[in-house]
């Protein structure tokens, strides 16, 4: 990669190199967040038998058609059918059967009267109003008929989708698993949060931030940290490449810095298992970027800048789409809208700026935050949106309409 890439061109290069993870057979408990690799089809109807939608009494509707509050109809209760009862019960004309919600409808009965419309009797029951045939009965297949596509290939499996699969008898599915992402921070200056801090060192925030962003985007993340030894960095990346579907580093890729350890590790001799390119993207923050394939399995690697805001913005522009691509999905862009600027903004010529802002609840206005430095987490934590300033625009006035990306 030479020169300076537009954001879209760089993203296209990243996505073109990513191959979706291979589908595997997953049990439903392991399938949350996975993406179906084949249509899931209903082998049986849902529900698979006629059943009651209420606690009440299964009756012949004709037996209670004359019932009123003033002149209720009384019928003997011949049996009781709880949910799960598989007996072949039949309701004779002039009688009724007590039935629970979800229970198999007995033969002969063509309606269910809710218990609230009766006196709740055990030996006999009084009915104070009539019902039409079919009342409170869930018919076989009225939710899904046999042979229907329950969920198409490409559907992401959330709670509702898993419930539908389970209710239809699918104990497992062929799906692309949730991507496994190894997040690696580099730098001798990093310490673990909660440990004592000495002058010249900082607590590691990037691995926590990026791992949380990965989980929010639908991946699973592990955190790792290493110092500024290129050989150790390379060894860690090659080790993790065998265990992960995507590697994300932060730090060590600045433009010509003496301690660009990630670039040094992946650009030196002996890195036959790494195919990398480093360069600039026309954006602020986050101009220095790198992408490649590492290890025998050619695991994708995104090398993000070390400044936390740069890493944050870079993840949402490149890492989030990469996770979708790994599951064979069309990448989901961040929700975009137009909003009026509540204050003026400035931007360097030739770079697309992503400024932190607070989008009003009605989406009409967006307020740029103070503290736009790429190291300033205080403003980032307040932001719910990124204000996008085009490459050739250097200033926008309060009241102008700007493109805004809504952060999840």
PyMOL commands that set and color helices and strands:
alter all, ss='L'
color gray80, all
select helices_A, chain A and resi 7-17+28-30+61-64+115-117+159-167+206-216+230-241+261-267+308-326+377-382
alter helices_A, ss='H'
color red, helices_A
select strands_A, chain A and resi 4-5+23-27+35-36+40-41+51-52+56-59+73-81+95-99+111-114+124-127+137-138+149-151+172-176+180-186+190-191+202-203+220-226+246-250+274-281+283-284+288-294+299-304+336-341+345-346+352-359+365-368+385-389+395-396+401-406
alter strands_A, ss='S'
color yellow, strands_A
deselect
rebuild
show_as cartoon
